[in-house]
């Protein structure tokens, strides 16, 4: 297996706190003249605050409820925890001990601020600093039950583990997917198992990308080794050093296609032990067929390798796959997709769902590996040959990067 780190949310996974989060929301909304049943609110726990309010009530927080509604929700939540208590879910100590024995580094994570997290851990008699390798909370209370991307990043840094080597346990499907967008866990490149805490059936978790769903933490703890193999079946590590090497093979294929006048996109298919099974570059101009994408070429080159019967196969490509290519990868049982450059116009990573087959799995997605090299290769090809797709892609990337830089500047 290739899992070196596991993230366990404090509220929802370690403690059954989602019902109290929902009751706290129902209380603060009722005080503002809006009646929403707590069970209805619980179905939204795990989303950002603005989404919770919009979906449950139809209005955003500042427009109708004032900017401090989230602060008040956290206050009520703390009161409920102090009054009613909250215990650790059965199986959590067993799981943490088993992971420690296996050499898997663990982080307890939460979008709660320090004060609220302390109230919850003390009520549960749980010391995450003693039980796990890291305890990471938000600087201040985020949306109740949500897991912010920054907390996930901070946890990985604290553990010294890369996203491609990590996984998470979630209690709400909203941590994995929100509409057509990936949630923070999958977007950052982790895989996930699920133990519901709330009115969720197994199917929404599977549709959102969870690789395994268990009814209790104890059931998951009892199956730790099998769960870890599902979360990361490769025998080779998906750390950056290995990914950089594979991406160089994909870039080499892309250069080969570019020299032949094709748009320079390249792909390789790699077995779970690191063996390259197939290579491909775009051949659409040569063949006159719009289906001859680099990923399809690589998958077909590897077709004699019985891909569906292999474990942990990785597709490495210089550009985010389109729906056709990613669909082929999912149907072929590809376990991980590693790509260099995002494709805002037609990339399908956020849109793809797991196959409904019994063994259907959403691939792990690792983005940004040698991103600038792929972009530079496309820009050089565009200057010499040119295509409408490459021109639009590069222009869109320029706009997106400029907007991202502006946001970071405003936050600093």
Secondary structure, DSSP 8 states (H G I E B T S, - for coil): ----EEEEETBTTTB--HHHHHHHHHHHHHHTT----HHHHHTTTTS-HHHHHHHHHSS-IIIII-TTHHHHHHHHHHHHHHHH---B-TTHHHHHHHHHHTT-EEEEE-SS-HHHHHHHHHHHT--HHHHSSEEE--SS--STT---HHHHHHHHHHHT--GGGEEEEESSGGGTEETTEE-HHHHTT-EEEEE--SS--HHHHHHHT-SEEESSHHHHHHTHHHHHHHH---SS---HHHHHHHHHHHHHHHHHHHHTTS---EEEEE-TTS-EEEEEE--HHHHS-TT--HHHHHHHHTGGG-GGGSSS-EEEEEE---HHHHHHHHHTT--EEEEEE--TTT--TTT----SSTT----EEEE-TTHHHHHHHHHHHHHHT--HHHHHHHHHHHHHHHHHHHHHHHH-
